[in-house]
């Protein structure tokens, strides 16, 4: 959402050919001050969300002292041809690397070690032509998350995140790749391959709601290894945080996931589509789960997917096994 607040700790606005590089460490030192702000942010957070819903002019949305809205660690806003390479970033106040309304971004060889809550490693927001490679993430929130604005602001700006390549990274600590939930402007043309995941909450998480809306389409994911998943391995959620009844039903379509090897998981799939706009044209193939932390009856239920119950259309699952047992689609009645 758009507002005026404290500057990110490292910030560039409408810059061209800008880089943050080198072998050093950037320490946000959040424990000293910002660590206690999250518990005090609620009044300001509700105020800015109300301003967004009412489309109050952005120049009126002025926040700062006493509002406790944490700034991002590094933010490039409206920047073109950006490089972040070889730096190590620790103890961020909020999102670590945040790219907003930009174009042609490369993030290579970066290490993020920031386990505080809301410490996403990289937030791609309404930004195009992005390459993220050979990075390492140990984070308190999503390692890599793709967004495109929230609610009315995202719909007003209507700028998608698109043409994004994610390859050769290591991720652990929370969700690995997330798309959403703030994706009102849409996300499309995402390619992810050859990533290694350690102990994570959820490896692949697609999320929105009928209050946020937006479209996720043309996503290709392959060659992923997962050591441990503490929630379902692959999640498609169109009622994030239980939000139902809004008028902006999200669209999830044309998503292919293949060649996933998981060691131990606490859940396999989570599909929560919308009957008015089912999740469409999803293909999941060649997935191997070695071990599960599930009761026998839970495992039995996980081995059969019912497209009608979960509101899936043109859904294909091929060569997927859990603890040596195949996963199948329920036979149509």
N, C-alpha and C positions, 0 to 999 in steps of 0.2 A: 504494500500500500504506500501511496505517496504522502510524504510529510517532511517537515523540517525538524531536525533533531541534532544532537551532538554529531560531529563528523566521525566517520569511521577512523580508526587509528592510522591507517594508510589509505589515501583517497585520491582518485583521479576523476575529473569530470570533463566529458566531451574532449578527451585527449586522443591524439592519433600517434601511432608508433611509440607506444609506451611499454616499459618493461620493469619487472622486479626480479632480479636475478642475483646469483651468488651463492656461496656455500655456507653462509652464516645462519644464525638462529634469530627469529623474530619472536619475542616474548611479550604476549599481551598483558601479563601480570594481572589477570582478572581476579585472582584470589584476593588481591590487596583492596580492591574497591568494588568492582562490578559483581563479584560473587554473590552479594546480598541483594542485588537489584531485582532479580526475577521475582522474589517474594513480595516486592512492593510495586510491581508494574501494573497490576490489574486495573486501577481506575483510569490511567492514561491509555492503556490498551483498549478498554471499552470505549473511551472517548474517540479515539482515532477510528475505530471500526464503525462507530455511529456516523462520524463525519464522512467516511467512505460510502456508507450506505445511502446517505443523504446527498452525496456528491457536493459537499462543501468545497469551495475553491481551495486548491492546494496551498496558496499563499496564506490562508487563514490557519492552516493546520500546523501551528508552531508549538513545538515541545522542547523541553530542555530540563533545567534545574527543577528538581522535585517531582519529575515524571517517571524517572527510573526506567526509561526505554533504552535498552542496551544497544550500543552501536556495533556494527560489523567490525571485524578485525581489518580486513582489506576489501575495499570496494572500488570497482571500476564502473562508473555510470556513464553510459552513452559513449563508450570508448571504442575505437576501431584499431585493429592490428595490435593486440595485446599479447605479451609474453610474460609468463611467470615460470621460472625455471630454477631448480636446484636449491631452493630455500627450504628451511625447516621452520615450522610455525607451531608455537605451543601456547597453551593457557589463554585462549581467546575469550573476550566478553560474550560473543554471540556467534553468528555465522562467521566462518573463517575466511574463505575466499568467495566473494559475492560479485558476480558479473551481471550487470543490469542493462538491458537495452543496448547491447553491444554487438560487434561483428568481428569475425576473424580473431578468435582467442585460442592460444596454445598454453596448456599447463603441462609441464614436463619435469619429471624427476623431483617433485615436491614431496616433502614429508610433513604430515599434519599429525601432531600428538596433542590432542586437546579433548579430554574426556568429560568436560563440563556439559550439562544439559543444554540443548539448543546449539551445540557446537557442530553444526554441519561442516563437513570438510570443504566441499565446493558446492555453491548454489549457482546454477545456470538459470538466469531469469530473463525471459524475453530476449534471448541472445541467439545469434546464428553463427554457423560455421565454427564449431568448437572442436578441438582435439585435446583429450586428457589422456596422457600415457606415462607409464613407468613411475607412477606415484605410489606413496604408501600412506594409508589412513588408519589411525587409531583414534576414534572419535566418540563423543558422548551423544551424538545424534547421527543422522544419515551421512555416510561417507561422501556420496555424490548424489545430489538431488537436482532434478530438473523442474523448474517452475515457470509460470508465465502470468504473474499478477494474481491478485486475490479479489474475488467478488466483483463489485461494481467497478472498481478501479481497473482490474484486469480486463473486464469487458469493454470499458471505455478506451483504454489504450490499444487493445486488440492486437497485440504483437506476440506472435508465438515464439517459442524456442524451437529451433529446427537445425537439421544437418549437424548432428553431434556424434562424435566418435570417441569411444571409451575403450582403451585397450592396454593390456599388460600392467594392470595395477594390482596392489594388495590392499584389502580392506578388512577391518575388524572393529568390533565394539558396539555397533548398533545396526540399523538397516544399512545394507551395502548400496545398492542402487534404488532410489525412490523416484517416482515421477508423480508430482503433486505434493501435498493436496492443493496448494495454491497454484492452479493451472488454468485459470479462467480464460486466458488468451490462447491456450492450446499448445500441445507438444507434438512434434512430428519428425520423422526421418532421424531415428536414433539407431546407432549401430554399436554394439558392445561385444567384445570378444577377448578371449585369452586372459581372463582375470582370475585371481586367486583370492578366496575369501577364507578368513580364519574363523573365529568364534563370533558370530553375528546374531542379531535379533531376527531379521528377515533378510534373505539375500536379494529378492526381486519383489518390489512392492509398488503397485500402481493404485493410486488413491485419489478420489475426489468425492463430491456430493452434489445433490441437486440444488444446493445454495451456491456452490462455486462453479459448477458446470465445466465447460472446456472439453476439448477432444484430444485423446491420445491415439495416434495412428502411425502406421508404418514404422514399427519397432522390430529390430532383428537382434537377437541375443544368442551367442553360441560360445562353447568351450569355456565353461565356468566350473571351477572346483570349489567345494564348500566343506570346510572341516566340521563345523557345528552350526546348526540353525535352531534357535530357541523358540521361534514361532514358525508358522508355515513357510515352506521353502519358496513358494510362488503365490503371490496374493494379488487379486483383482477386487478392489473394493469401491463401489459407487455410492456408498452411504457412510463415508468416513466420519468417525466419531458419532455414529448413529443419526446423522443428519438426513432426514427424509422430509418430503413434502414441499421442497422448493420447486421453483419453476424452471431451473436451468439444469436439466438432466445431463450428466456427462456422457460422452461417447467414447467407448474403447473399441478399437477395431484394427485389424491387420497387424497382429502381433505374433511373431514366430520366436520360439525359444527351443534351442536344441543343444545336445551334448553337455549335460549338466551331471557332474559326479559329486554326490554329497555323502559325507561320512555318517554323522548322526543328526537327526532332526527331531523336533517336538511336534511337527505337523507337516503335512505334505502340500496340500493345495487349499487355498481359500478363494472361493468365487462368490461374490455378492453383486450380481447384476441387478438391473432395474427392469421390471416387466414392460415398461413403456419404451425402453431403449436397451435391448439386450446387448451383452458383450458379443461382438461379432468377429468372425474370421480369425480365430486364434488357433495356432498349431503348436503343440508341445510334443517333442520327440526326443528319443534317446536320453532319458533321464534315469539315473541310477541312484537309489538311496540305500546305503548299506545297513544302517541301524535306525530304530525309532524309539523314542520315549513315549509310548502310547499304550494304553490299556488294550487288551485283545479286541474288545468290541469297537474301540475307536479305530484301530487298524482296519478291521473289517469294513467299517463305513468308509474309510479313506480310499479303499481299493476300487470303489465304484463311484463314478461321477455321473450325476443326473443332469443333463443340460436343461431340462424343463424346470427343475427345482431351482437351479442357480441362474436361470435366465441367460443361457448361452446359445448362440446360433452359429452354424457353420464351424463348429468346434471339432478339432481333430486331436487325438492323442495317440501316439505311436511308440511302442517299445519303451514303456515306462515301467520300472519295477521298484518295489519298496520291500526291503528285506527279502529279496529274491522272488517276490510275488508280483504278478502283473497288475497294473491299473487299467480298468476298462470303463467304457461308457455304458451307462444303463441302457438296456434295450428299450426302444420306444414301445409305448403301450398300444 
